[in-house]
Amino acid sequence: MPAPIPFNRPCFVGHERAYMQRALELGHISGDGEFTRRCHELLRAELGVGAVLLTTSCTHALEMAAMLLEISPGDEVIVPDFTFVSTANAFVLRGAKPVFVDVRPDTLNLDERLLERAIGPRTRAIVPVHYAGIGCDMDAILGLARPRGVAVVEDNAHGLFGRRAGRPLGAFGELAALSFHETKNFSCGEGGALLINDERHVARAEILREKGTNRKRFFRGEVDRYTWVDVGSSYLPSDLLAAYLFGQLERKQVVLGARRAVFERYGRELGDWAAKRGVRLPEIPAGCESSYHMFHMVLPDPDARTRLIAHLRSLEILSVFHYLPLHLSEMGRKWGGRPGDCPVAESVSERLVRLPFFTDMTESEQARVIEAVLGAPL
């Protein structure tokens, strides 16, 4: 039996080891060292955003966004129903009520057509998620949010270096969050970043990230000592992690090229099979440039998905489903979620399967997956 094929496999794409060794030699392995600075500069230049702050996770970047917006009890925050719990939880931690909105059946992004009726007098923020690295309709979302004074925070955990209408994802909202978790296109094991597109937030974001102190100002020589000036927490990743991450980020084109090749081969070789069996493959709308984060399929019914996953597992190929609808979770029900509230999310969550997808996937590994899918008893 050939070696098992995992769903995800972290890989080296450049000088990660050498940069981590260099960080050790520099003698600064806590936060905000040389490689953190280099990651900040690269991301700021590539994305055209005002400021970048690496964080220990995307979750923590979202928590910082909630604090910067001064989200408080009684506020409402609109989130897509089909997303990871952090999208909502970061704001719930500040006392906000999550308002779950259904997703589009084509891209599985927040359905902008349902937004207007979800916005109320207590709405403080909208948090669109660029699912699978396909950009949401940000013009429509911003067009509804801005006249009402509602902030937009992009959860761009999937979409680094994806684009919509020529603009990088993460550059539309007042704030945005990135993920560098092991499962993401660019990784340091665990990590994230806060993107700041409104300069009013920069100074306070530095304080929140440094345990509520003005330590950054002290190191820049702007104050003669640093002290506790605000709320905050410890959101700085080690510079060792930043060194690993920089080795990945600087190989942007290699990573995106490899992932695009895997994505397009799946689409090309499974297209006819899918059309004959009522299986929906990913769609990239006009005007969108994908980050090629994953390759997912929506099966015709839950039983077909169960059979496919079991068939692949029997061949030592790991495929997985994705999110459960937030409104039907134990926490979501506490906020009033009921079956039928978000029918697209409810339907898709029972039928979606993700195929193995990673940057260094070999042609022979992908050929095995494709052959197994084509032979699945659906």
DRENLOFI-408152 format. One record per residue (C-alpha): residue number from 1; residue in one letter; x, y, z. Coordinates in nm, 2 decimals, padded with zeros to 4 digits. Each point is the difference from the previous one (the first is absolute). Layout:
    i  aa       x       y       z
  NUM   A       X       Y       Z
...
REM end
This chain:
    i  aa       x       y       z
    1   M   00.00   00.00   00.00
    2   P   00.14   00.34  -00.09
    3   A   00.07   00.26   00.27
    4   P  -00.31   00.17   00.14
    5   I  -00.09   00.33  -00.15
    6   P  -00.08   00.26   00.27
    7   F  -00.26   00.28  -00.03
    8   N   00.27   00.26   00.06
    9   R   00.38  -00.01   00.02
   10   P   00.21   00.29   00.12
   11   C   00.31   00.05  -00.22
   12   F   00.32   00.20  -00.04
   13   V   00.00   00.22  -00.30
   14   G   00.31   00.22   00.04
   15   H   00.24   00.11   00.27
   16   E  -00.21  -00.07   00.31
   17   R   00.27  -00.20   00.18
   18   A   00.28   00.25  -00.08
   19   Y  -00.21   00.29   00.11
   20   M  -00.08  -00.17   00.33
   21   Q   00.37  -00.06   00.05
   22   R   00.06   00.36  -00.07
   23   A  -00.26   00.11   00.25
   24   L   00.19  -00.21   00.26
   25   E   00.33   00.16  -00.09
   26   L  -00.15   00.35   00.03
   27   G  -00.09  -00.08   00.36
   28   H  -00.35   00.13  -00.02
   29   I  -00.26  -00.27  -00.01
   30   S  -00.29   00.17   00.18
   31   G  -00.25   00.21  -00.18
   32   D   00.07   00.29  -00.24
   33   G   00.35  -00.09  -00.11
   34   E   00.17   00.02  -00.34
   35   F  -00.22  -00.25  -00.17
   36   T  -00.33   00.14   00.14
   37   R   00.10   00.33  -00.15
   38   R   00.08  -00.16  -00.34
   39   C  -00.34  -00.18   00.00
   40   H  -00.17   00.33   00.08
   41   E   00.18   00.18  -00.28
   42   L  -00.07  -00.28  -00.26
   43   L  -00.37  -00.02   00.08
   44   R  -00.05   00.37   00.01
   45   A   00.16   00.04  -00.34
   46   E  -00.18  -00.29  -00.16
   47   L  -00.34   00.08   00.13
   48   G   00.02   00.38   00.00
   49   V  -00.14   00.03   00.35
   50   G   00.09   00.27   00.26
   51   A   00.14  -00.22   00.27
   52   V   00.06  -00.37   00.08
   53   L   00.05  -00.16   00.34
   54   L   00.08  -00.37   00.03
   55   T  -00.20  -00.18   00.27
   56   T   00.00  -00.34   00.16
   57   S  -00.30  -00.11  -00.20
   58   C  -00.28   00.13  -00.23
   59   T  -00.23  -00.04   00.29
   60   H   00.21   00.25   00.20
   61   A   00.01   00.24  -00.29
   62   L  -00.39  -00.01   00.00
   63   E   00.00   00.06   00.37
   64   M   00.22   00.30  -00.04
   65   A  -00.24   00.13  -00.27
   66   A  -00.29  -00.04   00.24
   67   M   00.19   00.20   00.27
   68   L   00.10   00.27  -00.25
   69   L  -00.36   00.05  -00.10
   70   E  -00.10   00.01   00.37
   71   I  -00.26  -00.27  -00.05
   72   S  -00.20  -00.03   00.32
   73   P  -00.31  -00.17   00.15
   74   G  -00.31   00.08  -00.20
   75   D   00.18   00.04  -00.33
   76   E  -00.07  -00.23  -00.30
   77   V   00.25  -00.14  -00.24
   78   I  -00.10  -00.16  -00.33
   79   V   00.19  -00.32  -00.09
   80   P  -00.05  -00.26  -00.27
   81   D  -00.16  -00.32   00.14
   82   F   00.25  -00.22  -00.18
   83   T   00.33   00.08   00.16
   84   F   00.24  -00.09   00.28
   85   V  -00.11   00.08   00.35
   86   S   00.27   00.27   00.04
   87   T  -00.18   00.23  -00.24
   88   A  -00.28   00.04   00.25
   89   N   00.17  -00.09   00.32
   90   A   00.25   00.29  -00.01
   91   F  -00.29   00.24   00.02
   92   V  -00.22  -00.21   00.24
   93   L   00.29   00.03   00.24
   94   R  -00.06   00.37   00.01
   95   G  -00.37  -00.05   00.07
   96   A  -00.13   00.04  -00.35
   97   K  -00.29  -00.20  -00.14
   98   P   00.09  -00.19  -00.32
   99   V  -00.26   00.04  -00.28
  100   F   00.04  -00.29  -00.24
  101   V  -00.06   00.06  -00.37
  102   D  -00.02  -00.28  -00.26
  103   V   00.25  -00.05  -00.27
  104   R  -00.01   00.00  -00.38
  105   P  -00.05  -00.34  -00.16
  106   D   00.27   00.07  -00.26
  107   T   00.30   00.13   00.20
  108   L  -00.12  -00.08   00.35
  109   N   00.08   00.36   00.10
  110   L  -00.22   00.22   00.21
  111   D  -00.31   00.07  -00.22
  112   E   00.01   00.37  -00.04
  113   R  -00.36   00.00  -00.13
  114   L  -00.11  -00.10   00.35
  115   L   00.20   00.27   00.18
  116   E  -00.24   00.30  -00.01
  117   R  -00.27  -00.17   00.20
  118   A   00.26  -00.13   00.25
  119   I   00.13   00.34   00.08
  120   G  -00.17   00.17   00.30
  121   P   00.05   00.29   00.23
  122   R   00.24  -00.19   00.22
  123   T   00.22  -00.14  -00.29
  124   R   00.36   00.11   00.06
  125   A   00.19  -00.22  -00.24
  126   I  -00.03  -00.24  -00.30
  127   V   00.26  -00.28  -00.02
  128   P   00.01  -00.15  -00.35
  129   V   00.21  -00.32  -00.05
  130   H   00.17  -00.05  -00.33
  131   Y  -00.08  -00.37  -00.02
  132   A   00.26  -00.23  -00.16
  133   G   00.18   00.32  -00.11
  134   I  -00.27   00.13  -00.23
  135   G  -00.08   00.37   00.07
  136   C  -00.34   00.11   00.13
  137   D  -00.19   00.27  -00.18
  138   M   00.17   00.27   00.20
  139   D  -00.14   00.29  -00.20
  140   A  -00.36  -00.11   00.09
  141   I   00.10  -00.06   00.37
  142   L   00.18   00.33   00.03
  143   G  -00.28   00.18  -00.18
  144   L  -00.24  -00.12   00.27
  145   A   00.23   00.05   00.30
  146   R   00.17   00.33  -00.05
  147   P  -00.31   00.22  -00.02
  148   R  -00.12  -00.15   00.32
  149   G   00.32   00.04   00.19
  150   V   00.05  -00.37   00.02
  151   A   00.36  -00.13   00.00
  152   V   00.11  -00.28  -00.23
  153   V   00.26  -00.25   00.13
  154   E   00.12  -00.25  -00.26
  155   D   00.07  -00.35   00.12
  156   N   00.26  -00.08  -00.26
  157   A   00.13  -00.33   00.16
  158   H  -00.04  -00.17  -00.34
  159   G   00.08   00.27  -00.24
  160   L   00.35   00.14   00.03
  161   F   00.11   00.13  -00.34
  162   G  -00.34  -00.06  -00.15
  163   R  -00.16   00.31  -00.17
  164   R  -00.34   00.14  -00.08
  165   A  -00.04   00.26  -00.28
  166   G   00.38   00.04  -00.01
  167   R   00.03   00.07   00.38
  168   P   00.16  -00.23   00.25
  169   L  -00.23  -00.17   00.24
  170   G   00.05   00.16   00.34
  171   A   00.04   00.35  -00.15
  172   F  -00.37   00.08  -00.01
  173   G  -00.12   00.00   00.36
  174   E   00.09   00.24   00.28
  175   L   00.18  -00.30   00.15
  176   A   00.09  -00.35  -00.11
  177   A   00.14  -00.32   00.14
  178   L   00.23  -00.26  -00.15
  179   S   00.08  -00.36   00.11
  180   F   00.34  -00.17  -00.01
  181   H  -00.12  -00.32   00.15
  182   E   00.15  -00.33  -00.12
  183   T  -00.29  -00.06  -00.23
  184   K   00.03   00.33  -00.18
  185   N   00.19   00.08  -00.33
  186   F   00.27   00.19   00.19
  187   S   00.07  -00.13   00.35
  188   C   00.22   00.02   00.31
  189   G  -00.19  -00.27   00.18
  190   E  -00.21   00.24   00.20
  191   G  -00.03   00.37  -00.08
  192   G  -00.20   00.28  -00.15
  193   A   00.01   00.37  -00.08
  194   L  -00.22   00.30   00.04
  195   L  -00.02   00.23  -00.30
  196   I  -00.09   00.36   00.07
  197   N  -00.15   00.21  -00.28
  198   D  -00.11   00.29   00.23
  199   E   00.30   00.19   00.15
  200   R  -00.22   00.10   00.30
  201   H   00.05  -00.35   00.13
  202   V   00.38  -00.04  -00.04
  203   A   00.12   00.15   00.33
  204   R  -00.26  -00.17   00.21
  205   A   00.06  -00.34  -00.17
  206   E   00.36   00.02   00.09
  207   I  -00.10   00.05   00.37
  208   L  -00.26  -00.28   00.00
  209   R   00.25  -00.24  -00.15
  210   E   00.26   00.09   00.27
  211   K  -00.20  -00.09   00.31
  212   G  -00.16   00.34   00.01
  213   T   00.34   00.18   00.03
  214   N   00.16   00.27  -00.21
  215   R   00.31  -00.22  -00.04
  216   K   00.03   00.06  -00.38
  217   R   00.02   00.37   00.06
  218   F   00.27  -00.05   00.25
  219   F   00.21  -00.21  -00.24
  220   R  -00.04   00.27  -00.26
  221   G   00.13   00.26   00.25
  222   E  -00.33   00.19   00.01
  223   V  -00.04  -00.04   00.38
  224   D   00.27  -00.04   00.27
  225   R  -00.17  -00.30   00.16
  226   Y  -00.30  -00.23  -00.07
  227   T  -00.30  -00.07   00.22
  228   W  -00.35  -00.13   00.00
  229   V  -00.23   00.23  -00.19
  230   D  -00.29  -00.21  -00.14
  231   V  -00.15  -00.35   00.00
  232   G   00.19  -00.26  -00.20
  233   S   00.16  -00.34  -00.01
  234   S   00.31  -00.18  -00.13
  235   Y  -00.05  -00.04  -00.37
  236   L   00.36   00.00  -00.13
  237   P   00.13  -00.32  -00.16
  238   S   00.36  -00.11   00.04
  239   D   00.24   00.13  -00.25
  240   L   00.10  -00.36  -00.07
  241   L  -00.35  -00.05  -00.13
  242   A   00.02   00.32  -00.20
  243   A   00.33  -00.12  -00.15
  244   Y  -00.17  -00.32  -00.12
  245   L  -00.29   00.20  -00.13
  246   F   00.22   00.24  -00.19
  247   G   00.16  -00.29  -00.18
  248   Q  -00.34  -00.09  -00.12
  249   L  -00.13   00.34  -00.09
  250   E   00.29   00.10  -00.21
  251   R  -00.07  -00.31  -00.22
  252   K  -00.35   00.13  -00.07
  253   Q   00.00  -00.07  -00.37
  254   V   00.14  -00.36   00.04
  255   V  -00.27  -00.08   00.26
  256   L  -00.29   00.15  -00.20
  257   G   00.12  -00.16  -00.32
  258   A   00.03  -00.35   00.15
  259   R  -00.35   00.03   00.16
  260   R  -00.16   00.13  -00.31
  261   A   00.14  -00.30  -00.20
  262   V  -00.15  -00.24   00.26
  263   F  -00.33   00.19   00.00
  264   E  -00.03   00.01  -00.38
  265   R   00.09  -00.36  -00.05
  266   Y  -00.28  -00.11   00.24
  267   G  -00.25   00.22  -00.19
  268   R   00.12  -00.12  -00.34
  269   E   00.00  -00.38   00.08
  270   L  -00.31  -00.01   00.22
  271   G  -00.22   00.24  -00.20
  272   D  -00.18  -00.25  -00.22
  273   W  -00.04  -00.25   00.29
  274   A  -00.15   00.28   00.21
  275   A  -00.24   00.12  -00.26
  276   K  -00.14  -00.35  -00.06
  277   R  -00.06  -00.06   00.37
  278   G  -00.13   00.34   00.11
  279   V   00.31   00.08   00.19
  280   R   00.08   00.38   00.03
  281   L   00.37   00.10  -00.03
  282   P   00.14   00.33   00.11
  283   E  -00.09   00.31  -00.20
  284   I   00.23   00.31  -00.04
  285   P  -00.22   00.29  -00.11
  286   A   00.11   00.26  -00.25
  287   G   00.22   00.26   00.15
  288   C   00.13  -00.23   00.27
  289   E   00.35  -00.14   00.03
  290   S   00.01  -00.30   00.24
  291   S   00.26  -00.07   00.26
  292   Y  -00.06  -00.37  -00.08
  293   H  -00.04  -00.09   00.37
  294   M  -00.20  -00.32  -00.05
  295   F  -00.19  -00.22  -00.24
  296   H  -00.35  -00.09   00.12
  297   M  -00.29  -00.18  -00.16
  298   V  -00.37   00.02   00.09
  299   L  -00.15  -00.35  -00.04
  300   P  -00.37  -00.05  -00.10
  301   D  -00.10  -00.13   00.35
  302   P   00.15  -00.08   00.34
  303   D   00.02  -00.38  -00.07
  304   A   00.21   00.05  -00.31
  305   R   00.24   00.21   00.20
  306   T   00.02  -00.27   00.27
  307   R   00.07  -00.27  -00.26
  308   L   00.27   00.21  -00.17
  309   I   00.18   00.08   00.32
  310   A  -00.01  -00.37   00.10
  311   H   00.11  -00.12  -00.34
  312   L   00.30   00.24   00.01
  313   R   00.09  -00.11   00.35
  314   S   00.00  -00.36  -00.10
  315   L   00.27   00.09  -00.25
  316   E   00.19   00.19   00.27
  317   I  -00.09   00.34  -00.14
  318   L  -00.13   00.25   00.26
  319   S  -00.28   00.24  -00.11
  320   V  -00.20   00.21   00.24
  321   F  -00.32   00.20   00.03
  322   H   00.00   00.36   00.11
  323   Y  -00.20   00.23   00.23
  324   L  -00.32  -00.08   00.18
  325   P  -00.25   00.29  -00.02
  326   L   00.07   00.24   00.29
  327   H  -00.36   00.07   00.07
  328   L  -00.07  -00.37   00.07
  329   S   00.30  -00.05   00.24
  330   E  -00.05  -00.01   00.37
  331   M   00.11   00.36   00.03
  332   G  -00.19   00.11  -00.31
  333   R  -00.33  -00.13   00.15
  334   K   00.06   00.21   00.31
  335   W  -00.01   00.30  -00.24
  336   G  -00.34  -00.12  -00.14
  337   G   00.12  -00.21  -00.29
  338   R  -00.26  -00.24  -00.14
  339   P  -00.01  -00.25  -00.28
  340   G  -00.10   00.16  -00.33
  341   D   00.16   00.34   00.09
  342   C   00.28  -00.04  -00.25
  343   P  -00.11  -00.26  -00.25
  344   V   00.30   00.02  -00.23
  345   A   00.25  -00.05   00.28
  346   E  -00.20  -00.28   00.15
  347   S  -00.02  -00.18  -00.34
  348   V   00.36   00.05  -00.10
  349   S   00.15  -00.10   00.34
  350   E  -00.15  -00.35  -00.04
  351   R   00.13  -00.05  -00.36
  352   L   00.34   00.17  -00.03
  353   V   00.32  -00.19  -00.01
  354   R   00.36   00.13  -00.03
  355   L   00.26  -00.20  -00.19
  356   P   00.36  -00.02   00.10
  357   F   00.17   00.32  -00.10
  358   F   00.35   00.13   00.09
  359   T   00.28   00.19  -00.16
  360   D   00.24  -00.28  -00.06
  361   M  -00.26  -00.26  -00.11
  362   T   00.17  -00.21  -00.26
  363   E  -00.16  -00.09  -00.34
  364   S  -00.01  -00.37   00.10
  365   E  -00.18   00.08   00.33
  366   Q  -00.26   00.21  -00.17
  367   A  -00.04  -00.26  -00.27
  368   R  -00.09  -00.25   00.28
  369   V  -00.26   00.23   00.14
  370   I  -00.16   00.07  -00.34
  371   E  -00.01  -00.37  -00.09
  372   A  -00.16  -00.08   00.34
  373   V  -00.26   00.27  -00.04
  374   L  -00.09  -00.12  -00.35
  375   G  -00.05  -00.35   00.13
  376   A  -00.20   00.10   00.30
  377   P  -00.34  -00.18   00.05
  378   L  -00.23   00.30   00.01
REM end
